[in-house]
Amino acid sequence: MTIPTVAPAEVLFDPAVETMPWDRLQQAQLGAFTDLLARLRTHDVWRARLRDAPASIKALTDLSDVRMTMKEDLRAAQAEQRPGRPLGDFQLVETEELIQFTSSSGTTGTPVFFGLTPNDLERWTSRIANAYRTAGVAAGARVAHTTGMAIVAGGMPYADGIRAAGGALAWIGGQTSSRMTLSLERLQLNVLVGTASFVTHFARRCEDELGRPATELSVRTIIAGGEPGAGVPHIRQGMLDAWGATRVSELMGLGDVLPAMWAECHVGQGMHFTAAPDVLVELVDPETLAHVPWEPGATGEAVYTTLTREASAVVRFRSRDQLTVTAVECACGRTSPTVRCVGRTDDMLIFKAMNVYPTAIRDVVLDVASDHLSGAMRIRKERADQVRFDTPLPLQVELRDDTDASRAAEKLAAAEEAVRQLLRVRIAIEPVPIGVIPVGEYKNALTYVDAE
């Protein structure tokens, strides 16, 4: 199939914003940031937090004087229950103005809850719809939504966005595997939404339940998010092969900010930013916090500000997501940079004196031994908070159905050596049969850590 050099105008959800030059768009958002500061200064808690912030924001460098928000700040604001203030200290409107609640997933601690006013909900839905339109949902898309929890960012907000993007929603998550596979088959669903690890797992479940391979079903577009992985060539190809699909689009967001903010277009070179004009994104050096230019090859941490959210605001939120800019031009016509998420700063491990992301280890291992592996991996820890390792990192890798440890031994040894050579850390690979590493329907890190 030949990819068109310019996407048809009707594919774009919001052409005026999506085709605006990136520097112009960010400059316009700085003006909105000034308006946000004025609004927040009428609120006691925020006025104290913004004591050192400038009166107006003219350039990205001015943002450096605005205090950053951490996940711990959001949790602390809700640490004590306050009558009539379910969103805690950062709540900006009366509770009677709220029409929906949502929460973070809680995968890194106690979940944080957020509320939406009618205007917030309309804006959230529009931005999420933009992400899904970018990822391939439009009229004619029959979308299998596999998240089982409605209250999390990937639940009701995604369902609303899928419909707003033009897709027909089939929320099949939260049921038994047999009910999910039956729905997928009977409704002839052609778009599958799930985490990268669940997408591959679900293909196997379909074959078990239906007695025929998933390639014989109707799914041809896969939209994968909730964890890094869909942008890794080997994992992407595995999803395509498992379903007989023609397209994989990666999608990413944060419940603390906006559930879907990045999505991959049909060109497939990375995820576009789809949350403007409601969210400002900065790219910063995680050590110095200096701004990093949006240039091909640049790497930094994403920092987000909710410019228009009425119920509660998040200002310069440190996501801990490490992004690499893959391009600043795209044949689809969208003008935002494209990125891949390469890991999280709070996932960083230390082998003796060397720092390493689990995702980096995964990528090297798959590059060498993908013929024998399903893609699911986990690093075993002696305790849940272990970061430092003085002996080789124990890495469990899941073998494919058609292989065994003896057949894979040579390639796995080569993968250990490749990690040593390329990343300067040592790993000890432990092959396990398929199914040993748990896979769920919502937010399972493909290379996650598990205490034993």
VENNORHU-V877221 format. One record per pair of residues at least 24 apart in sequence whose ideal C-beta (glycine too) atoms are under 8 Angstrom apart, sorted by sequence separation. I is the first residue (numbers start at 1). J is the second residue. D is the distance in whole Angstrom. If there is no record, write none. Layout:
I	J	D
I	J	D
This chain:
33	57	5
91	115	7
93	117	6
141	165	8
143	167	4
145	169	6
167	191	7
181	205	6
219	243	5
220	244	7
221	245	6
224	248	6
280	304	7
299	323	7
320	344	5
373	397	5
374	398	4
392	416	8
137	162	6
141	166	7
142	167	7
143	168	7
145	170	7
148	173	4
149	174	7
180	205	8
181	206	5
185	210	6
199	224	6
219	244	8
220	245	5
221	246	7
222	247	7
223	248	8
224	249	7
225	250	7
279	304	6
280	305	5
299	324	5
320	345	5
373	398	6
374	399	7
31	57	8
87	113	6
132	158	8
141	167	4
142	168	5
143	169	6
144	170	5
145	171	5
146	172	6
147	173	5
148	174	4
217	243	7
219	245	6
220	246	5
221	247	5
222	248	5
223	249	5
224	250	6
225	251	4
279	305	7
298	324	7
299	325	8
320	346	5
373	399	6
374	400	5
405	431	5
30	57	5
86	113	7
87	114	7
138	165	7
139	166	5
141	168	7
143	170	6
145	172	7
146	173	4
147	174	8
182	209	8
192	219	5
215	242	8
220	247	7
221	248	8
222	249	7
223	250	8
224	251	7
225	252	5
279	306	6
280	307	6
297	324	7
298	325	5
372	399	6
373	400	6
30	58	7
87	115	5
137	165	4
138	166	4
139	167	8
142	170	6
144	172	5
145	173	6
177	205	5
181	209	4
189	217	8
190	218	5
191	219	7
194	222	8
196	224	4
214	242	6
215	243	6
216	244	8
221	249	7
223	251	5
225	253	7
278	306	7
279	307	6
297	325	7
369	397	8
372	400	6
30	59	7
37	66	8
86	115	7
128	157	6
132	161	5
137	166	6
138	167	7
181	210	6
189	218	6
190	219	6
191	220	8
192	221	7
195	224	6
214	243	5
215	244	3
278	307	6
296	325	6
30	60	7
33	63	7
128	158	7
131	161	7
132	162	5
137	167	4
188	218	4
189	219	6
190	220	5
191	221	5
192	222	5
193	223	5
194	224	6
195	225	7
196	226	8
197	227	7
214	244	7
277	307	7
278	308	5
295	325	6
296	326	7
349	379	7
365	395	7
129	160	8
162	193	7
177	208	8
178	209	5
190	221	7
191	222	8
192	223	7
193	224	8
195	226	4
196	227	6
213	244	8
277	308	8
278	309	7
294	325	6
296	327	6
372	403	5
30	62	8
45	77	8
125	157	7
128	160	7
129	161	5
132	164	8
133	165	4
177	209	6
185	217	6
191	223	7
193	225	8
194	226	8
195	227	5
196	228	8
197	229	7
296	328	6
361	393	7
365	397	7
371	403	8
393	425	7
395	427	5
397	429	6
399	431	5
124	157	6
128	161	3
129	162	8
132	165	4
133	166	7
184	217	6
196	229	4
231	264	8
295	328	7
393	426	7
394	427	8
395	428	7
397	430	7
398	431	8
399	432	7
401	434	6
26	60	7
75	109	7
78	112	6
127	161	8
129	163	8
146	180	7
184	218	8
195	229	8
196	230	5
230	264	8
282	316	7
286	320	8
294	328	6
361	395	7
392	426	4
393	427	5
394	428	5
395	429	5
396	430	5
397	431	6
398	432	6
399	433	6
400	434	7
75	110	6
78	113	7
125	160	5
129	164	4
130	165	8
132	167	7
158	193	7
184	219	7
200	235	8
225	260	7
322	357	7
372	407	7
373	408	8
391	426	8
392	427	5
393	428	7
395	430	7
396	431	8
397	432	7
398	433	7
399	434	6
124	160	8
125	161	6
128	164	7
129	165	4
203	239	8
286	322	7
372	408	4
392	428	4
394	430	6
396	432	5
398	434	5
71	108	7
75	112	6
124	161	8
350	387	6
351	388	8
352	389	8
391	428	8
398	435	8
71	109	7
74	112	5
126	164	7
200	238	6
204	242	8
349	387	6
350	388	5
351	389	5
352	390	6
398	436	6
121	160	8
125	164	5
144	183	7
196	235	6
200	239	6
203	242	4
231	270	7
348	387	7
349	388	8
350	389	7
351	390	8
369	408	7
372	411	6
398	437	5
144	184	6
199	239	5
203	243	6
223	263	8
231	271	8
283	323	7
349	389	7
371	411	7
372	412	7
396	436	7
71	112	8
351	392	8
396	437	6
200	242	5
283	325	8
351	393	6
369	411	4
144	187	8
196	239	7
199	242	7
261	304	7
294	337	5
299	342	7
368	411	6
369	412	6
45	89	5
46	90	7
199	243	8
301	345	6
349	393	7
45	90	7
142	187	6
144	189	4
369	414	7
142	188	6
143	189	7
146	192	7
147	193	8
258	304	8
368	414	5
369	415	5
105	152	5
142	189	5
144	191	7
146	193	6
147	194	8
257	304	4
368	415	4
103	151	5
104	152	7
105	153	7
142	190	5
143	191	4
144	192	5
145	193	5
146	194	4
258	306	7
43	92	6
102	151	6
103	152	6
104	153	7
105	154	8
141	190	7
142	191	7
143	192	8
144	193	6
257	306	6
101	151	7
102	152	7
103	153	8
141	191	5
143	193	6
144	194	8
254	304	7
365	415	4
368	418	5
380	430	8
102	153	6
192	243	7
364	415	7
367	418	7
40	92	8
146	198	6
39	92	8
102	155	8
192	245	8
365	418	8
102	156	7
137	191	6
364	418	5
365	419	7
102	157	6
136	191	7
270	325	8
364	419	5
100	156	7
146	202	7
270	326	4
257	314	6
269	326	5
270	327	6
256	314	6
269	327	5
272	330	7
361	419	6
364	422	6
286	345	5
364	423	6
378	437	6
257	317	6
272	332	8
276	336	7
374	434	6
377	437	7
256	317	6
269	330	7
376	437	4
257	319	8
272	334	5
274	336	8
361	423	7
365	427	8
254	317	8
267	330	6
273	336	4
360	423	6
376	439	7
267	331	5
272	336	5
273	337	7
361	425	7
365	429	7
254	319	6
265	330	7
267	332	5
272	337	8
386	451	8
266	332	6
272	338	6
273	339	8
361	427	6
254	321	8
265	332	4
270	337	8
271	338	6
356	423	5
384	451	4
270	338	3
271	339	6
379	447	7
381	449	6
383	451	6
252	321	8
265	334	6
269	338	5
270	339	5
271	340	7
354	423	7
356	425	5
377	446	7
378	447	7
379	448	8
380	449	8
381	450	7
382	451	7
270	340	5
271	341	8
354	424	5
376	446	7
377	447	5
378	448	5
379	449	5
380	450	6
381	451	5
382	452	8
154	225	7
354	425	5
375	446	7
378	449	7
379	450	8
380	451	8
381	452	7
154	226	6
378	450	5
380	452	5
352	425	8
264	338	8
351	425	4
144	219	7
351	426	6
142	218	8
262	339	7
141	221	7
137	221	8
362	446	7
136	221	5
362	447	4
135	221	8
137	223	7
361	447	7
136	223	7
358	445	8
359	446	8
135	223	5
359	447	6
252	341	6
358	447	4
250	340	8
358	448	7
132	223	7
358	449	7
161	259	8
347	445	8
161	260	6
153	253	6
349	449	8
153	254	7
154	255	8
158	259	6
153	255	3
157	259	4
158	260	7
347	449	8
152	255	6
157	260	8
154	259	6
153	259	4
231	340	5
231	341	7
136	247	6
14	126	8
18	130	8
13	126	8
136	249	5
228	341	5
135	249	4
228	342	7
134	249	8
135	250	8
228	343	7
13	129	6
14	130	6
135	251	5
13	130	4
132	251	8
13	133	4
131	251	6
12	133	7
13	134	7
11	133	7
131	253	7
128	253	8
11	138	7
10	138	8
132	260	7
135	263	4
131	260	4
134	263	4
135	264	6
128	258	7
131	261	7
134	264	7
135	265	8
136	266	7
232	362	7
127	258	6
128	259	6
131	262	7
132	263	7
134	265	5
228	359	5
232	363	6
235	366	7
128	260	4
131	263	4
234	366	4
238	370	8
127	260	7
130	263	8
229	362	8
234	367	7
124	258	6
127	261	7
232	366	7
124	259	7
234	370	4
238	374	8
238	375	6
134	272	6
134	274	5
235	375	5
114	255	7
234	375	7
114	256	7
112	255	8
131	274	4
112	256	6
130	274	4
131	275	8
130	275	8
229	375	7
127	274	6
127	275	5
104	254	8
105	255	6
104	255	4
127	278	6
13	165	7
103	255	7
104	256	6
127	279	7
102	255	6
123	278	5
102	259	8
200	374	7
200	375	6
200	376	8
197	375	7
196	375	8
197	376	6
74	256	6
71	256	7
123	308	6
123	309	8
120	308	8
119	308	8
120	309	5
120	310	5
119	310	6
120	311	6
116	309	8
117	310	5
117	311	5
116	311	6
115	311	4
114	311	7
115	312	7
114	312	6
134	334	7
235	446	7
97	310	8
98	311	6
97	311	7
226	442	7
227	443	6
93	310	6
226	443	4
227	444	6
228	445	7
229	446	4
92	310	6
93	311	5
226	444	8
227	445	5
228	446	6
229	447	8
63	282	7
92	311	6
227	446	5
228	447	8
91	311	7
92	312	6
68	289	8
91	312	6
92	313	6
227	448	8
60	282	7
90	312	5
90	313	7
87	311	7
64	289	7
87	312	5
64	290	8
64	291	8
63	291	8
61	291	7
204	434	8
60	291	5
68	303	7
108	346	7
201	439	4
74	314	7
198	439	6
197	439	5
198	440	7
198	441	5
198	442	8
1	246	7
32	277	7
69	314	6
195	440	8
69	315	5
195	441	7
198	444	7
29	276	7
33	280	6
68	315	8
69	316	6
70	317	8
71	318	8
194	441	7
195	442	7
197	444	5
29	277	6
32	280	7
67	315	7
68	316	4
69	317	5
70	318	6
195	443	6
28	277	7
66	315	7
67	316	7
68	317	7
69	318	7
71	320	8
195	444	6
197	446	5
30	280	8
66	316	6
68	318	6
196	446	6
25	276	6
29	280	5
25	277	7
63	316	7
18	272	8
26	280	7
18	274	8
7	265	7
7	266	7
17	276	6
17	277	6
3	266	6
3	267	6
50	315	8
49	315	8
46	313	7
174	441	8
173	441	5
36	305	7
46	315	8
173	442	8
36	307	6
22	294	7
33	305	6
35	307	8
40	313	6
33	307	6
39	313	8
32	307	4
40	315	7
32	308	7
36	313	7
29	307	6
36	315	7
154	442	6
154	443	7
152	442	7
148	441	5
149	442	6
147	441	6
148	442	6
146	441	5
147	442	5
22	328	7
25	335	8
25	336	8
22	335	5
19	333	6
21	335	6
22	336	6
18	333	7
19	334	7
20	335	6
22	337	7
18	334	5
19	335	6
18	335	7
18	336	7
11	332	8
12	333	7
12	334	7
7	331	8
6	331	7
7	332	4
5	331	5
6	332	7
7	333	5
4	331	7
6	333	5
7	334	8
3	331	7
107	443	6
105	442	7
105	443	5
